[in-house]
């Protein structure tokens, strides 16, 4: 990969976009491109981060495991997303595994280079602080919605987020990864995800076929989020108080990418 291509890649990523040309050049000089096939280990819990890893293409899954081996997906990261920066600053080993879902290309900016540039470019230090702040906010939202939302509401919020950019009363959503991975990301068992999807289908809100889900009524689906998670959730339209579907979806985007 040419140095100019690496520079463009860094400029296009949110973490590096505020930096000066000189800082970008230094980061490029201390970076290395690597590729991984589907379902490959990229990093393992207990290892020290080798740098900030920027995803050029593909999808990366970050997971933690219980003592009994049960997986919990904490983030699904795509093009332009980064990971490893928190561990560089804390000088502590990774607490999660990173694994490729599809073929993945990564640009790794080495630890020494990151420390060097952050010391001489205050904008990079600020960008790192903002990045970690966003990750902390996402973690808090994740815990909040996982504990305060029912399984049905979490599935509904995910579908609303994925459909947020579409206009009209209906939408077509493609599941970006397998149902088991998605269920883990939403904090539920695959069987619970399937049951929630069937409940939405029984109420004529959605139709599922393989990896495609058609939302028949965006407003009615958003009403699922306006009811208390305790007890049965009414599927009737509220009288003039239905939440805006795009706003509702964006409030719950933690369930979509976690990044």
C-alpha positions in Angstrom: 0.0 0.0 0.0 1.4 3.4 -1.0 2.2 6.0 1.7 -0.3 8.4 0.1 -3.1 5.8 0.4 -2.3 5.3 4.1 -2.4 9.1 4.6 -5.8 9.3 2.9 -7.1 6.4 5.0 -6.0 8.2 8.2 -7.5 11.5 7.2 -10.8 9.8 6.5 -11.0 8.3 10.0 -12.7 10.4 12.8 -9.9 9.8 15.3 -7.1 11.2 13.0 -9.0 13.8 10.9 -8.2 16.8 13.1 -4.4 16.2 12.8 -1.9 18.3 10.9 -0.2 17.0 7.8 3.0 16.6 9.7 1.4 14.4 12.3 -0.3 12.4 9.6 3.1 11.8 7.9 4.6 10.6 11.2 1.7 8.2 11.8 2.0 6.9 8.3 5.7 6.2 8.8 5.0 4.2 11.9 2.1 2.2 10.4 1.7 -1.2 8.9 -1.1 -2.8 6.8 -2.2 -6.3 7.4 -5.0 -8.6 6.2 -7.0 -11.4 7.8 -9.3 -14.0 6.4 -12.8 -14.6 7.7 -13.1 -15.9 11.3 -9.4 -15.2 12.1 -8.0 -14.0 15.5 -6.7 -10.5 15.3 -5.9 -10.0 19.0 -6.5 -12.0 22.1 -7.4 -11.1 25.7 -4.2 -10.8 27.8 -2.1 -9.5 25.0 -0.8 -5.9 25.0 -2.1 -3.7 22.2 0.4 -3.3 19.4 -1.0 0.0 18.4 -4.2 1.7 17.2 -5.9 -0.6 14.7 -7.8 1.2 12.0 -10.2 -0.9 9.9 -9.8 -0.3 6.2 -12.4 -2.9 5.1 -14.4 -5.7 6.6 -16.0 -6.3 9.9 -14.3 -7.0 13.3 -16.0 -8.5 16.4 -14.8 -7.7 19.9 -15.9 -10.3 22.5 -15.4 -11.2 26.1 -16.0 -14.7 27.6 -17.4 -16.0 30.8 -15.6 -18.6 32.9 -17.9 -21.2 31.2 -16.9 -20.0 27.7 -20.1 -18.1 27.0 -19.4 -15.3 24.5 -20.6 -11.7 24.9 -20.1 -9.5 21.8 -19.3 -6.0 23.1 -18.8 -4.3 19.7 -19.0 -4.9 16.0 -16.7 -2.5 14.1 -16.6 -1.7 10.4 -14.7 0.5 8.0 -13.1 3.6 9.6 -13.5 2.4 13.2 -10.5 1.9 15.5 -9.7 -0.2 18.6 -6.7 -0.7 20.8 -6.3 3.0 21.8 -7.5 2.7 25.4 -5.0 -0.1 26.1 -2.1 2.0 24.7 -2.9 4.8 27.1 -3.5 2.6 30.1 -0.5 0.3 29.4 -2.7 -2.6 30.3 -3.4 -5.8 28.4 -6.6 -6.3 26.3 -9.7 -7.6 28.1 -11.3 -8.7 24.9 -10.7 -10.9 21.8 -10.8 -9.3 18.4 -11.8 -11.6 15.5 -12.7 -11.0 11.9 -16.2 -11.7 10.7 -15.3 -11.2 7.0 -12.1 -10.6 5.2 -10.5 -7.7 7.0 -7.7 -5.2 6.2 -6.2 -3.2 9.1 -3.8 -0.4 9.3 -1.9 -0.6 12.6 -0.3 2.6 13.9 2.5 1.4 16.4 2.5 2.3 20.1 5.7 4.3 20.0 4.4 6.4 17.1 1.1 7.1 18.9 2.9 8.2 22.0 5.3 10.4 20.1 2.7 12.2 18.0 0.3 12.6 21.0 3.1 14.4 22.9 3.8 16.9 20.1 0.4 17.4 18.7 -2.2 18.5 21.2 -5.0 17.9 18.7 -4.2 14.2 18.7 -4.3 14.0 22.5 -7.7 15.8 22.5 -9.0 13.4 19.7 -7.9 10.4 21.8 -9.7 11.8 24.9 -12.9 12.4 22.9 -12.7 9.0 21.4 -12.4 7.4 24.8 -15.3 9.6 26.1 -17.5 8.4 23.3 -16.6 4.8 24.1 -17.5 5.3 27.7 -20.8 6.9 26.8 -21.6 3.9 24.6 -20.8 1.5 27.4 -23.1 3.4 29.8 -25.9 3.3 27.2 -25.3 -0.4 26.5 -25.7 -1.2 30.2 -28.7 1.1 30.6 -30.6 -0.4 27.6 -29.6 -4.0 28.3 -30.9 -3.8 31.9 -33.9 -1.4 31.3 -35.2 -2.7 28.0 -37.0 -6.0 27.3 -35.7 -8.4 24.7 -38.5 -7.3 22.3 -37.6 -3.6 22.7 -33.9 -4.3 22.0 -34.7 -6.1 18.8 -37.1 -3.3 17.8 -34.5 -0.6 18.5 -31.9 -2.4 16.4 -34.3 -2.6 13.5 -35.3 1.0 13.8 -31.6 2.1 13.8 -30.8 0.0 10.7 -33.8 1.5 8.9 -33.3 5.1 10.1 -32.0 6.4 6.8 -34.9 5.1 4.8 -38.0 7.2 4.1 -41.6 6.1 4.1 -43.7 4.0 6.4 -42.0 0.7 5.5 -38.3 -0.3 5.4 -36.1 -3.2 4.3 -33.3 -4.2 6.7 -30.4 -6.6 6.1 -28.9 -8.3 9.1 -25.2 -7.3 8.9 -24.0 -10.6 10.5 -25.4 -13.9 11.8 -28.4 -14.0 14.2 -26.2 -15.6 16.9 -23.7 -12.8 16.8 -26.4 -10.2 16.7 -28.2 -11.8 19.6 -25.0 -11.7 21.6 -24.5 -8.0 20.8 -28.0 -7.3 22.0 -27.4 -9.1 25.2 -29.7 -12.1 24.7 -29.6 -15.8 23.6 -30.2 -16.6 19.9 -33.4 -18.4 20.9 -34.6 -15.2 22.6 -33.8 -13.2 19.5 -35.8 -15.6 17.3 -38.8 -15.5 19.7 -38.8 -11.7 19.7 -38.7 -11.6 16.0 -41.6 -14.1 15.8 -43.6 -11.9 18.2 -43.1 -8.9 15.9 -44.1 -11.0 12.9 -47.2 -12.3 14.7 -48.3 -8.7 15.2 -47.7 -8.0 11.5 -45.0 -5.4 12.2 -42.2 -7.2 10.3 -41.6 -10.1 7.9 -38.4 -12.0 8.1 -36.8 -14.0 5.3 -33.2 -15.3 5.7 -31.1 -12.2 6.4 -33.7 -9.7 5.3 -36.4 -8.2 7.5 -39.1 -6.0 6.1 -40.6 -3.5 8.6 -44.2 -2.9 7.6 -45.0 0.0 9.9 -42.1 2.1 11.2 -44.3 4.2 13.5 -46.0 1.1 15.1 -42.5 -0.5 15.6 -41.3 2.7 17.3 -44.2 2.5 19.7 -42.7 -0.6 21.1 -40.0 1.5 22.7 -42.5 3.9 24.4 -44.0 1.2 26.7 -42.6 0.0 30.0 -40.6 -3.2 29.6 -42.5 -4.7 32.4 -45.5 -6.7 31.3 -47.0 -7.2 27.9 -46.2 -4.5 25.3 -49.1 -3.0 23.5 -48.8 -2.8 19.8 -51.5 -0.2 19.3 -50.7 3.2 18.0 -50.6 6.0 20.6 -53.0 8.9 20.1 -50.8 11.6 18.6 -47.8 10.8 20.8 -45.8 8.3 18.7 -42.1 8.9 18.9 -40.2 10.1 15.9 -38.7 6.9 14.4 -35.4 8.4 13.3 -34.8 10.0 16.7 -35.8 6.9 18.5 -33.4 4.8 16.4 -30.5 7.2 16.9 -30.9 7.1 20.6 -30.4 3.4 20.5 -27.6 3.2 18.0 -25.5 1.5 20.7 -27.1 -1.7 19.6 -26.0 -1.3 16.0 -22.3 -0.9 16.1 -21.1 -0.3 19.6 -18.2 1.6 18.3 
